[in-house]
Amino acid sequence: MNDQVTREETVEILRLAEQALPVAGDFVELGCYRGDTSVLLGQLLREYNSLSAISSKGIATVSPVGNPDFTCGKSVEKSAISCGKAVENNHKTCGNLVDKSVHKSVQNSSLETNQTSQPGLKQPKKLWIYDSFAGLPEKTREDASGAGANFQAGELLVTKREVVDKIRKHGLKNVIIKKAWFDDLNDKDLPARIAFAFCDGDLYGSIKTSLRLVYPRLAEQGIIIVHDYNNPELPGSARAVDEFLRARPEFKLQVRRTLAILTKR
Ligand SMILES: C[S@@+](CC[C@H](N)C(=O)[O-])C[C@H]1O[C@@H](n2cnc3c(N)ncnc32)[C@H](O)[C@@H]1O
């Protein structure tokens, strides 16, 4: 059971992640905690990679670069709803369900935008996940809230071992797990290009740093999601997003539940 992201938010995150599948680059999650959302994203990419491998061998057709058509949104929604349930049930059925929704994305994906040095061969997409595995850092004054005194330094501590074991248990080989404070991450710790970023570090400084790291690597048509945008307990998240948007007018903001969805205009 994921106590950090609601089922409805999980549905939305997976829907947008699916939308980002045809975009060049890898997926990242900054603030993975127990790895519950990570498993779902990793499963999505695993299915996508295996179908892409088949399609690049010529078994399925791949359409030219273009605006992805998301007619499978409905099936994703169904998949994601079941995935949400699956999170509670240790993801038992999620792999199957993600599978269907990935089919369409493979067909919509572009060989051109996702090329390796060998023309026609696609780079398997990876999921890079990050956490201090020491819990939250200290709040700053931007995080001050009258809505509660939760989210103190050291809260939400899980060990890296716990997440490594979970990822392994699900047989996911496409996930890179990094233990670090976001501020300490270097170029080599991040993918060169990011198609999809889920920023879930709760606090002002953590979200600000996440956006600073993701922004220069974000692919055209890439998607950034920031959690807790309108969560009164965590006002720092919205502050960091709003500051980012003021400095980057090329981005537009959509808010769904507590998710801020940032895409280039
Ligand atoms: C809300 S939890 C993430 C939940 C997870 N995304 C999910 O969907 O289950 C926030 C996580 O971010 C991590 N975190 C917050 N700020 C961080 C920072 N500056 N550096 C590293 N990790 C950080 C915390 O340790 C915590 O595990």
The ligand as an ORCA input file, in Angstrom:
! r2SCAN-3c Opt
* xyz 0 1
  C       6.722     11.511     -0.463
  S       8.122     10.513     -0.446
  C       8.151      9.868     -2.087
  C       7.028      8.927     -2.406
  C       7.233      8.156     -3.685
  N       7.453      9.033     -4.805
  C       6.041      7.301     -3.999
  O       5.365      7.547     -5.001
  O       5.794      6.369     -3.239
  C       9.430     11.688     -0.454
  C      10.814     11.066     -0.516
  O      11.718     12.055     -0.953
  C      12.956     11.911     -0.273
  N      13.600     13.228     -0.298
  C      13.024     14.417     -0.020
  N      13.893     15.410     -0.195
  C      15.059     14.845     -0.605
  C      16.345     15.371     -0.952
  N      16.589     16.690     -0.924
  N      17.304     14.506     -1.329
  C      17.063     13.175     -1.349
  N      15.860     12.611     -1.035
  C      14.871     13.446     -0.661
  C      12.571     11.420      1.103
  O      13.620     10.688      1.692
  C      11.316     10.563      0.819
  O      11.651      9.204      0.738
*
